[in-house]
Amino acid sequence: MSKPLLRVRGLSKSFPGLRALDGVDLEVASGEVLAVVGQNGSGKSTLVKVLAGLHSPDPGAEIELRGADGVTVSGAEAQAELHFIHQDLGLIPLLSTVENLDLGKSHRGLGLAPAARREETRRARELISRFGASFDVTQPLVLLSAAERAIVAIARALEGWERDDHVLVLDEPTAALHGDEVDRLFEAVRHVAARGAGVIFISHRLDEVLDIADRVVALRDGRVVADVPAGGFDRAALVHMITGRELEETRVERTAPLGEPVLRVDGLLGATVEDFAAEVRAGEIVGITGLLGSGREHIAGLVFGSVMRRGGAVRVGSEDLPGGSPTKAVGQGVAFVPADRHAQGAVMTMNVRENLTLPRLGPLRRLMGRLDGRAERAECDHWIGEVGLRPAEPERALDLFSGGNQQKVVLAKWLRNKPRVLLLDEPTQGVDVGAKASIYELVARAAKEGASVVIASSDTKELTLLCDRVIVMRDGRAVAELSGDQITEAHLVRESLGLSEALPPDPAEGQHAR
Amino acid sequence: MVQALSFRNISALYIFAALFAIFAIWVPDTFLTATNFRTLLDNQALTAIVAVGLVVALSAGLFNLAVGAEVGFGSILVAYLLSKQDIGIAPAMVLTILAGGLIGIVSGLLVVYARIDSFIATLGMSSVLLAGVAWVSNSQQILDLGASFQEVGTGQIVGITYPVYMMAALGLLVWYVLERTPAGRRVYATGGNIEAARLAGVRTNRVIIFSLAACGVLAAIAGVLASSRLATGDPTTGPSFLLPAFAAAFLGSTQFRGGRYNVAGTIVAAYVLATGVKGLQLAGAPIWIPDLFNGVALLLAVGLSKFQRTAGRASAIGRMIGRDRAGRRAEAAEAAAP
């Protein structure tokens, strides 16, 4: 076998309190399409970032590329041989194909020499025709289809390759594409591979992976759990690879009986959500899952009212909860832990104490509007103990904590309100295993104390551990509702992908019986 | 305690000591006099008031580039009311101050409902106000506002002029609201991360409007005092307050509170800057020295905030200057992404 184009040995990457990659080995040969699959948090995106040089790996990792004339290169030189296309493509939509291609080039001097328009147009047309595409290269990209834009991104990555055997990394390139557009993109990718490039294709769409890959590497919890040639397995095997069947986690035990319905959602309409309805009882934990773009990621915000509703009604207890006013929602005892901690979850520059009390400062108000500092500190100390914050420093700015501990603070600030409805969106994204367990405990306890809990999550394991019921969404609609023994990871993944009919039941399922 | 006295945290006080020592040796005869310090206190009181107003806006995450024009508008409006409308001193001052608040509210509405960035909204507002000033005054000074009105800005108690006391009282009030009340907490939260504050139930729209209104009120008060001191409404007076006030607020944010805009730091900074300018003037420096000094101080203040960032905490200035924010966001996001 010829020398691989890219060779990665013993690649690890640790973040504070989190080992995102753990001794990853992989190889890509010339002309090969390697698919890397795994769930959210499995380490796919960290792998891409390390390869792209955005993260430096832990010491001991080897990343080698076959450079020109078969000489092995590493470090900065290797960087030049790797080409990336990220999910957002990194293009400027208001500029044309020609102009976008030009941005990738280096110019002599100050770059003020007049652009050779006709020549560039001709070259751009030639370049995209290599991918079997032909469209107007002088149109702004916004007027092109998503697949055409992806092709422009690939063309730009390939511009300036002196040889054909570089490595191209595609990170979730199909997230914005429809079925036949995906085919066009794949055709382009195969063209590139056929000319001798190595392609790393990162995706969570399993059908696609089976379609295009020569070899599949599955990541789970930062480790390579499978490295197999494509063709020897089917979807079911792929689902197994991704979800795994390793050490069982203890399900959070909950025995309290469910109370009256508290949260009622009817006909909810949003930009990506069609006619969503649900009823959650006091003490109940309801999960919502689905692929990115299924609408799953908008439900919590729509219910809370931070995202504008196009229609529908939400009732908390006997009151209507109008959309568009987080203040009203908080007043009615609704709490919302958003997915993006940094942008929405907390004020990172303020300290733990200030973040904790922000949603409800009223009870700490004294004469002349004074904030009772002593009472506030006492309350803060109480909650730090309650959620097990590490380090237990109330005056420390939030951005100096690890992701898991930040999330504990976000959760604590809402639990302090004794919420009737607790909405969580990806509550353990970017959270290490230890903190995950305590977050699960806290959520379960909130439910036990009578809160109606809704968890929107792409982490199927999380849902199997916590939920009484799980609603699966596809294309903006709820397509399935699982409860009790039905809630298994494999089942959830299949429903999310819409494969439920295609697969026989899995005998290993049912281990999470409540 | 060590941290509290560290150079980084109270550098302005050290700079003040250094400036004091330099000028005490350089121009002892004029610098080291009671009169000099009284004038210094008095002269800088108005800038300090404006800077304190800016602290409110900046804490809420808002640039108020109209603050200089708001001072100018206040100074002309009060002069106009006194000379052309012939109403009493108290009603004229109250009306002017209310108008200042109203201007702030309008800026706030532009930011909140027209969704114009505060930088642009107040820049536009500034030009509109300056046009208003020229219109009301015909670009002429409004003279002879009367001795009793002049008394407001020049009267003294134990040798210290009223504006100094007003500055102290207003500073105390704003300090109390920002640091000791839920309202202040919500202002800082809005400035720290408006989306997170909104999702925590803070009425961020209201915070924005009130912050700009408060800033407008303080600017109008400074405007009234400016006219009162000379018993003259001068249409050119406003814009010169803009830069020193920003310099004081920015430099102040590097003091005492680890990168947060705060009243005490701002007032200290305002006087440190004034001491430098005054000393140089006494030493015979040319007329353009104040501009140079304030400009360099502003740049240094922002530079200082970068140093603070290496201590692991983003400064308020850093957050406002978008480039910096993007950098931190990227870092944070990477650290969070598994």
Chai-1 contact restraints between the chains, C-beta under 6 A:
chainA,res_idxA,chainB,res_idxB,connection_type,confidence,min_distance_angstrom,max_distance_angstrom,comment,restraint_id
A,F15,B,A335,contact,1.0,0.0,6.0,A-B,restraint_1
A,A20,B,P338,contact,1.0,0.0,6.0,A-B,restraint_2
A,G41,B,P338,contact,1.0,0.0,6.0,A-B,restraint_3
A,S45,B,A337,contact,1.0,0.0,6.0,A-B,restraint_4
A,S306,B,L199,contact,1.0,0.0,6.0,A-B,restraint_5
A,P326,B,R198,contact,1.0,0.0,6.0,A-B,restraint_6
A,P326,B,L199,contact,1.0,0.0,6.0,A-B,restraint_7
A,P326,B,G201,contact,1.0,0.0,6.0,A-B,restraint_8
A,T327,B,G201,contact,1.0,0.0,6.0,A-B,restraint_9
A,T327,B,R203,contact,1.0,0.0,6.0,A-B,restraint_10
A,V330,B,G201,contact,1.0,0.0,6.0,A-B,restraint_11
A,H342,B,A332,contact,1.0,0.0,6.0,A-B,restraint_12
A,A343,B,E195,contact,1.0,0.0,6.0,A-B,restraint_13
A,Q344,B,E195,contact,1.0,0.0,6.0,A-B,restraint_14
A,Q344,B,A196,contact,1.0,0.0,6.0,A-B,restraint_15
A,Q344,B,L199,contact,1.0,0.0,6.0,A-B,restraint_16
A,A346,B,A196,contact,1.0,0.0,6.0,A-B,restraint_17
A,V347,B,A189,contact,1.0,0.0,6.0,A-B,restraint_18
A,V347,B,G192,contact,1.0,0.0,6.0,A-B,restraint_19
A,V347,B,N193,contact,1.0,0.0,6.0,A-B,restraint_20
A,V347,B,A196,contact,1.0,0.0,6.0,A-B,restraint_21
A,T349,B,G192,contact,1.0,0.0,6.0,A-B,restraint_22
A,T349,B,A314,contact,1.0,0.0,6.0,A-B,restraint_23
A,M350,B,G192,contact,1.0,0.0,6.0,A-B,restraint_24
A,L358,B,A189,contact,1.0,0.0,6.0,A-B,restraint_25
A,L358,B,A200,contact,1.0,0.0,6.0,A-B,restraint_26
A,P359,B,A200,contact,1.0,0.0,6.0,A-B,restraint_27
A,P359,B,G201,contact,1.0,0.0,6.0,A-B,restraint_28
A,L361,B,P182,contact,1.0,0.0,6.0,A-B,restraint_29
A,R365,B,P182,contact,1.0,0.0,6.0,A-B,restraint_30
A,G369,B,T181,contact,1.0,0.0,6.0,A-B,restraint_31
A,R370,B,R180,contact,1.0,0.0,6.0,A-B,restraint_32
A,L371,B,R180,contact,1.0,0.0,6.0,A-B,restraint_33
A,L371,B,T181,contact,1.0,0.0,6.0,A-B,restraint_34
A,L371,B,P182,contact,1.0,0.0,6.0,A-B,restraint_35
A,A397,B,R313,contact,1.0,0.0,6.0,A-B,restraint_36
A,G403,B,A336,contact,1.0,0.0,6.0,A-B,restraint_37
A,G430,B,A336,contact,1.0,0.0,6.0,A-B,restraint_38
A,G430,B,A337,contact,1.0,0.0,6.0,A-B,restraint_39
A,G430,B,P338,contact,1.0,0.0,6.0,A-B,restraint_40
